[in-house]
Amino acid sequence: MVASPQDASAQSTSASPTDSLEPAAPISASDDRTPLLQRPDDLEERLKGIPPVPGCYFMRDRDNTILYIGKSKKLRSRVRSYFRESRQLAPKIELMVRQVCDIEFIVTDTEAEALALEANLIKRHQPHFNTLLKDDKKYPYLCITWSEDYPRLFITRKRRKNNAKDRYYGPYVDTGNLRSTLNMVKRTFPLRQRRKPLFKDRPCLNYDIGRCPGVCQKMISPEDYKKTVKKIAMVFQGQTAELVETLTGQMEKAAENLNFELAAELRDRIRGLDSLGADQKVALPDDTVSRDAIALAADENHACVQLFQVRAGRLVGRLAFLADAQSGTPGQILQRVLEAHYVTVDPVEIPSEILVQHELPEGELLEAALKERRGRKTTITLPQRQVKAGLVEMVERNAEYELARTQRAADRNLQAVQDLAEVLDLPEQPRRIEGYDISHIQGSNAVASQVVFIDGMPAKQHYRRYKIRNPEIKVGHSDDFASMAEVIGRRFRRHAKAKAEGAVLKTSETRASSLLSPGDLADWPDVVMIDGGKGQLSAVVAVLQDMNLLEDIHVVSLAKKREEIFLPGESDPLETEKDQPGVQLLRRLRDEAHRFAVSFHRQKRTETMRRSRLDDIPGLGHQRQKELLGHFRSIDYIRMADPEKLQEVPGVGPHLAQQIYDYFHPNAASDLPASDPPDNASQGDTTARSSHVETLPEQS
């Protein structure tokens, strides 16, 4: 469905084809970086230069960053609607319009091409204000890593974009059902069970019991293994009936050929697939038709969308999405949900019929795009009576339950934020709360974390990680006070400089500045929480005093033992209860900061453990290191070898051999004779005195 500009006959504003999906050059050659709202003459000139044809448009800010990407049947009318004086825009879009400094566009031949181009551009550039659908990470996906020779199947809560070949199915609402389905599939089909081999030269127990075809030892070819995975993908695409029919034919053929062992294996697989959806029958008259039903329930802030996937009369999937209720009408929200969903699925997953709760504003456009991608027509219907309308009503009821759950969570967060404001005696409810923690093992791999809660909810896009730079903090010597002081100093250094230049850190104008500029002050927190007691708090207070920021910020610490809250200058903790909402909010923030810091510390520790002394030699890559260790068996014997001996290793030439020799013998006066054993190394060669001996790593 997504086409390149050549395939879609798309043209840039200069009427010349492009070789990529980058937007065309700005319409005007002006270098003025002032927002267009402050340049009405330039704005009108830009709008007149946009043609009334199908295509995509781009909004850019003063740094040439893409703020928003949209599509329209008539580009000029759509873009002009953002700048009308009588416009009624959502606050988020209003903020975006105030930052627009450039408008660009790409024209296409049809609306369907505009839809495909928009989806591809949004996926590539990830504009900040294309946020009709929030990234709802609470629901899991099933991932199949088609980028690997032997694909893996696993459940994840984050769609990664590292490789375009990998496929994600979901998100699924019922996590338990997804796990049971995956377990049933792994019992029915022989699949790769481990990410890494358990043994070097033999398969594990999974091969002996028939759960794995011996992937680690390549007992099955990648082509044959992928055929099995393709059958499993059919299950998550709602094609269980087609798969059962295919396996039944294979079973009958195996029985005719007297291959009863294979026939029995196929019979067991068919039984497993039958039991997979035995209790998921949906009463529809034409159960051979594949269809999706979508509905939403909304309040003033949230719109909870549910999409039911019905294949051959069975409910095979229930997907969930969370949207901003103020981003458009119910029909517009459903339109964007369907567009975002069907762009990411395989064509075989697109149903022949889509039942919607509200009329879609561009339903014909979506039908044309789906037909082009699927190869067959897909009908979008607003049912009014009988069974299909009942199915949409059932989806709507599920959306209402999800909305009620979302509202309860929002109410709890609001109550916690209000209670925290009372506990800390704040003038208003805190919106942005930051938490900090330090993680290390006796000073080794010391790191820090910064986590952010906005309106009581984790805002992971604002999380930050710090590596402690203090040279005094090393293995065997730790200093949490100095580490915390360093992190806070680095975090607020930019704000201290801005205040020294006359900026007011708490004004609404500061908060309304560009959210995309790294140099702005919009990330000023209402509350800063330090994980620790009075010692950590005192270290932070001293740094903030030196930066002249202490009077502008509310900083507290939370001690772990008794969950006590300390304020600057107070020797006694605040009188609070452990279970009151405000304290629980700080505890959640503290636990999240601890989790984030520990995970980063473990990552750095793993990198250190895997690091070899050979990594420090310029020009010596991983493969050459393996060759050296395979030839000499340890680093000590590599150190003792002269350049002639080093050249005996395949791939090591005279220049590289001399580099390796010079690394271990930086001072010719203290060089060891080649015949001396490691224990006779001189005391001056501290590198040679290392007791660490590295051997050839095991082959996977």
N, C-alpha and C positions, 0 to 999 in steps of 0.2 A: 504494500500500500504506500509506503514512504518512498518517494522517488527523488532522484537528483534533479537539479534545475534543468538539465538537458532532457531527461525523460519526461518531466512535467511541463516542458516548454516554458519554463519560468524565465523571466528576463529581469535584469536589474534596471534601476532607474536610468542608467545610461544606455539602455537598449542593447547591451552586449552580453552574451552568455557568460556564465561563470563556471568555474571548474569545481566549486565547492559550495557549501550551503552558507557561506559567510554573507551577511547582508551587503548591499551595495554601498557605495560611497555616499556621504551625506548629501542631501539635496542642495544645500547652500554651501558655498565655499567659505563662508564667514567663519572666523576663528573665535567668535564671541562665545564665551562659556556661560553667559548669563541665562537663566531659565527663560523659556519662550514666553511665559506669562508676563514677564517684565519687558518684552519686546513685541508689542502687538503688531507692528508693521511686518516684522520678520515672520511672525506666526501666521499672519494672513497670507503672506507670500508662499510659505511652506505648504499651507493647506490647499492653495490654488494649484500648486504643482503636483498634487497627488491625484492620479486619475480615478474615475469612478468605475473601476474594473475589479475583478476578483484578485486576491493576493494576500500577502502578509505584511504587517507593519511592525516597526521597532521603535521603542522609546529609549533614548540614551540620556545619561546625566552629564555633568560637567567633566567627568573623567572618562567619557566615552564608553562607560559601562552600560550594558543593556539592562534596562529596568523592566521592560515588559515586551512580550511578543504576542501579537494577536492576529486574527484572520477576519476576513469579511468578504461578502459578495460585492460590496461597493466600498473601496478603501477610503475615498474622500469623505463620505458620509460618516463612516464609523470613527475615523480619527477626529473629525470636526466635532463630534458629539462630546469628546472629552473637554473641549475648551469653550463650550457655550456658557454664557453668563447665567442662564437659567438651569444649568445642569444640576442634577441631584445624584451625586456620587457618594459611594461609601467612603468613610474616613481614610481607609487604607489607599484607595485609588486617588483620593484628593491629595494625600501626601505624595504619591507618585507623580501626579500631574505638576505639582509645584517644583519638581526637580528636573523636568524634561527640558533638555537643551537642544536636542536634535531629534528629528523624525526621519526615518528611512523606510523604504518599502521594497518588496519584490512582487511583481505582478505574475499571475499565472493564467492559464487558459480557462480553467474551470474552478468551481468551488471545491470540488473533491481534491484537486491538486493543491489548493490552498490549505485544506485541512491536513493533508499528508505532510506538506512542507512545514506547517506550523508545529505539528507534533515532533517532527525531526529536529527542528531548530530549538524548541523548548528542551527536548531531551539532551541536546548537545550543550546549550549555553546556560541552562538552569537559571533563568532570570529571577530576581528577588521577588518581584510582585506577581509572578504567575503562581499564585497561592490559593486558587479556588479550592483545590483539594489539598489538605494537609497530609503530611507523611505520617500515617497512622501506624506506628511501630508496635502497637500492642497486639496486633494480629499477625500470626506467622504465615510464612510462605513455604512451599516445597520447591527446592532448587535441584535441577539436574545439570551437572557440569559437563555439557557437551563439548567444551573446549579441551577436555582431557581424553586421552586414548581409551581409558576405562572410566566412563562417567560415574560420579558418585551421586547418591540421593540423600539429601539431608534437609532438616527443617531449620529455617532461619527467620528472624524477625526484621531483617534489614536487606533490602534489595541492593546488592552491590553492582557496580557498573564496570568492573575490571575487565570483563570479557563479554563481548556482544553475543557470543555463541551460547552462553549459559542461559537456561530458561527457568523462569519463576512462575509458579502456579499459585494463585491466591490473590489477596490474603484470605485465610479461612477463619471463620468465627469460632467454630468448635475445635479447639486445639486437641482435646482428647480424642475426638473422632478422627482427626488428621493423623495423630500418632498411631492409633489402632489400625487405620488404613495402611499406613506405611509399614507397620509391623506385619500385617497380613500379607502385603505384597512381598516383603523380604522372606516370609516363610513359604510363599508360593513359588517365587522365582529365585534361581541361584544368582546372587548379586554380590558385588564387592562390599564387604562388611567393615573394613578398616581403611582409614585414610593412609596409614603407613603400614608396611609389612611388619608382622610380629617377629618373624624369623628371617634370617638372611638367605638360607639355602633350602628351605622347605616350607610348605604351606602350613597353616594353622588348623585347629580342630574344625573350623567352619567348612573347610574343604572336605574333611573326612565324613561329616554328617550331611553333606550336600547343600549347605547354605551358600557356599561360594564356589565358583568354577575354577579357583586357583589363579586369581588375577595377579597376585604378588609374584608368582613364578611364571607368568605368561603362558599358562596351560590352555588358554583360550585366546583366539586372535581378537584384536580390537574390533574387527568387522562383525564377527559373530556375537561378541558381547554387546555391541551397540544394537544389534537386532533385538536382543532381549530387552534392553532398556527402552527401545521404541514401543514395544508391547506394553511396558509399564506406563509410559507416557500416555498411552491411550486411556488408561484407567482414570488419570487425572484430567483428561480432556473430555470425560463423559462418554467415552466410546466403549464401555464395558461390554455391551451386547455384541458389537462388532468383533471385539477381541475374543469373546466366548465362542462366537461362530467360527472364527479362524482357528482357534485351538481345537474345536470339535472336529473340523475337517482334518487337521493334522493327526488327531487321535485315531480317527477312523482309518486314515491311510496307514498309520503305523500298525494298527491291528491287522489290516489286510496283508501287510508285509511280514506278519508274524513277529514284529518287534514289540512284544507285549510289555517289556520293561518301559520303553518310551511311552507307550499308550497309557500305562498306569500312571506315569509321571504327569502326562498331560491331563488325565482324568482328575487327579488331585488338584491341579491348578484350576481347572474349571470349577470344581466344587468350592475352592477358596474364593474365586471371583463371584460365584453365586451367593455365597454367604456374606460377601462384602456389602451388598446393598439389598439384602433380603427384606429388611424392615424399613425401607425408604421409599415405598411405592407412593406415588402421587396420582390421585384419581383424575385423569384427563382422558377425554374420549379418543383422541388421535395420538396415542402414546408413541408412535413412530417418529413424531416431529420433535426436533430439538429446539428448545426455546429458553430464553432468559426472561425473568420477570424482575422489574426494578421499581422501588418505591422509596419514599423518604418520610421522615417526621422531623419537624423543625420547631424551635422556639426562637427567641429574639437573637440568640448568638450562635447556636449550633444547628446543623442539619445532618442528621444521621441517615445514611443511605444504605439500603440492603439490596443485594442482587442475588436472586436464586437461580441456579443453573439446573434445568430439568432436561434430562436426556433419556429417551425411550421410556418415559413415564416415571423415571426415578430422579429424586433430588440428589444430585451428585456433588453439589457445592453450594455454600452460602457465603458470599463475600460481603465485606463491610467497608464503608468509606466514611470519612468525617469531613464535612465542608463547612465553610463560613456561611451562615444563614443570610448575612447581609451582602453577599457577593452577587446575588441575582435572584430572579424568580425561581420557584420550584422547577419549572420546565427548563430554565437555563442551567440550573445545578445538575439535573438529571442528564442533560445534553453533554455537559462537560465530563461528568462521571463516565458516561458510556464512551465518549471519545478517548479519554485517558485510559480506560480499561482495554478497549479493543485494539488500541495501537500496540499494546505490549504482548498480546496473545498470538498464538499461531493461527493461521487462517482456518485450520480445521476446527478450532475451538469456537469460531463465530457461528451462532445458531441461525436457523432459517427463519425464526420469528422472535421478536423482542416485544414483550408486553410492558407498557409504561403506565405510570400512575397519572402523569400530566402530559399534555400536548407539548412536544418538543418544538422550540422556535425554528430550528433548522433540521427537522427530521428528514426531509428529502435529501439534503446534503449528506447527512450521515448514512442514509440508505445507499446513496451512490458510492460513497467511499467504501462501505462494507462490501458492496457488490463487486467493486473493482478488486478488492483484496481477496475476497473469498472465491470469486469466479462464478458465483450463483447469487440470486437475489435474496436479500434479507428484508423481511417485512417488519416495520415498526407499527404497532397497533396500540390504540387506547381502548381496551375492552370496556364495554358498558354493562354486560349482563352475563349470566350463566357462569360456567366453570372458570373461564379465563379471568373474568372480573373477580371471582372468589380467590383465585391464586394471587392476584395483585393485592387484594385486601389482606391476605395472610402475610405477604411480604411487608405491607404497611404496618401491621400489628407488631411484627418483629422489630421494625425500625422504631416504633414507639417505645418498646421495651428498652432498646438500646439507648434511645434519647433519655428515658427516665434514669437509666444508670449513669449516663453522662451528666445529667443535671444533679444527681445526688453527689457525684464526685466533685462537681463545681461548687456545690453548696458547702461541702466539707472543707474544700480549699479556702473558700471565702471566710468561713467561720474561723479557720486556723489563722489566716492573715489578720483578721480583725482582733483576735485574741493576742497575737504577737504584738500588734500595735499598742494594745493596752499594757502588756507586760513590760515593754521597753519604753512606754510613755512617749510614743512617737506622735507628731502632730497630724499625720495622715497615714493611711494604710500603706505599707511597703509593697511596691510592685516588683522590683528587682532585688533579689537577695543572693549574695554570693557566699560560698563556703570554701575554706582552704584547709588542706591537710598535707602533711609530710610523710613520706614513706622511704625506708632504707633498712638495711641490716648492718648494724654496727658501723654506720657511715658509708657503706659501699652502695654504689648506684643510687645515691640520694636524689629523689625527685619530689615534686610538689604538684598538687592538683588545684584547679579552680573550677567549681561547678556553679551553675546559675539556675535559680528557680524564678520564674516569672508568673505572677499571680498564683503562687503555690504549686506550680507544675514544673518539672524539669525542662529546661530549654537547652538541649544537648548541642545545638548549633553554636552556643556561646561557651561551651566548655573549653578550657585551656590546660595545657600541661607544661611544666617547667622542669628543666634539668638544673640542679643546683650547681652554681659555678664557683662557689667559695672554695679556694684551694685548701683551706684548713680542714674542710670536711672531706675525709677520705676513709679508707678502710682502717678500722680500729679507733676512729675518732669521729663522733657525731655531735651535732649541736643543733637541736631542733629550734632553739630560739633564734640563732643566727640564720638558719635556713628560712624560717618564716619571715624574718625581717627582710631578707633578700628578695623573696617573692613579692611581698607587699610593695617594696620599693620599686621593683620592675613593673608591677601592675599599674601603679598610679603615677609613674614618672611623667607620663604625657599630660595628665591632669594638673600635676604640680607646675609644669612649665606653662600650661595655658592660664592657670590662675595668676602666676607671676606676671603674665602679659596683660592681665586685666579681665580675663573671662570670669563669668559668674556660673558656677558649676551646677546650680540647682534650678535654673530658670526653665520655664516651659519651652522657650526658644531653643535652648540647648538640646532638649529632648526631641524636638521636632526636626533637628537637622538630619542630613542624609544618613540613612541607615547603612549605606554601602561604602561610605568613605572611611578608610582605616584611620584617618586623622581626626575624626569628629569626637565629640564628647558625649554622645548619646548613650554610652554604656556605663554611665555613672550609677553606682548602686545605691539603693535606699538603706540597706543593712549589709554589713560584712561580718560573717561569723568565722571565728578561728577555732579549729579543733584543738582543744587543750585547756589548761588552767590559767592561773594568774601569770605564770612565767611567760608563756607564749603571748598573752595579751599585752604584757608590759613591753615586750620586744617590738610588737607591732605599733603600740602607742608611741614609742620613742621614734620610730621611723616616720610616722605620720606627723609628729610634731616637727621634725626636721624639715619635712616637705611642706609645712604650713597647711595641712589638710585635715588635722584632727577635728577642728571645729565644724567642718563641713560634712562629716561622715559619721554614721552611727556604727560603731564597732563593738562586738561582744565576743565572748568565748564561751564554749560549752565543754565543761569537764565531763569525762566519761564515767567516772566511778559512780557519782550520785546524780548525774545529769543536771549539774548546777550551772546557772548562767551568771557570768561575771561581767561587770561594766568597768570601763576605765576609771581609775581613781577610787574604786570601792574595794574594801578588803573583804567584805562579806558578800555572798551570792544573793541574788534576788530570791524573794520568797515565792516559789512556784511549786506546782504539783507536776509530777512526772507525766501524768496522763492528760493534762489539759492541752487543748488543740494547738496553741502557740508553741509550747515546748515540743510537742510531737512533730511539728513542722521543722523546727531546728534539728531535731534528731534525725529526721529523714534527710535533711540537707547534709548533716554531718556524716551519716552512713554512706550517702552517695559520694561525697568527697573522699571518704576513706576507700570506697570501692574503686573509684577512678584512679586514685593515687597508687593503690596496691597493684592494679592491673598494669599501669605504666612501669612501676618498679620491676615487676616480674618480666615484662618485656625487655627492659634494659638488662636485667640480670641474665636472661636467656641469651641475649646477644653477646654478653661478656663471656659466658661459659662456652659459647660456640666459637669465639674468636681465637685465632691461632697467632703465634708470634710471626709466622710467615706472612700474615696479612699486612704487616708493616713494610715489607720489601717492595719497592716500586717495580712494577712490570711483572709481578708474579701473581698470576690468576689462580682461581680455584682448581682448575684442571691440572696445572703444573704443580700445585701443592700436593695433590693426590699422587702424581707421578713421583715426586721427590720422596714423600713418606712411604710409598710402596717400594721404592728402591732402597732407601737407607733405614727404614723402619722406625726411626726416631729423630727428633730435632737435634739431639746431642751429636749424632753421627753426621748429620748434615753440616753442623757447625765445624766438625773436625775435618771435613773433606776439603781438598784443594780444588781450584777451578777445573783442573783436568778431570778429576773424579766426578765433579758435578755435571760436566758435559756428557757423561755416559748416560744420563737420564734422557729419555726421548723428549724432544721439544725444548731442551735447555741448550742454548747456543753459547758462544764465548762471552758475549756481552752480558747476558743474563747471569751466567755462571759467576762472572766477576762481581756483578751487583750483589749476588747472594753472599759471596765470600767477603766482600767489603762490609756488608751489614753485620756479620758476626765478628769481624776483625776490624773495628773502626780505627784502632791504633796499632800500627805494625810492630811497635816495640813490645806490645803485650800479647802478640799472636801466639797461639799454641802450636807446637809441632803437630803435624798430621798424625803421628803415631801415638801421641799422649792420650790416655784414656780420660773420660770426663772427670774422674775424681781428682786428677792432678792439675786441674785448671788453676791458673793463677788467681790470687785474690783480687787483682785489679780488674779482671774480666767478670764483672758482676752479672752480665747476661749469661755467661757460661755456667755460673754457679746456681742457676735456677734448678730446683728439684723437680720441676714439672716436665714430664716426658710425654710428648704427643706421638701417637701412633696412627696408623692408617685408619681412617674412618670406615665404618661398615658400609657396604654397598646396599642400597635399597632395592 
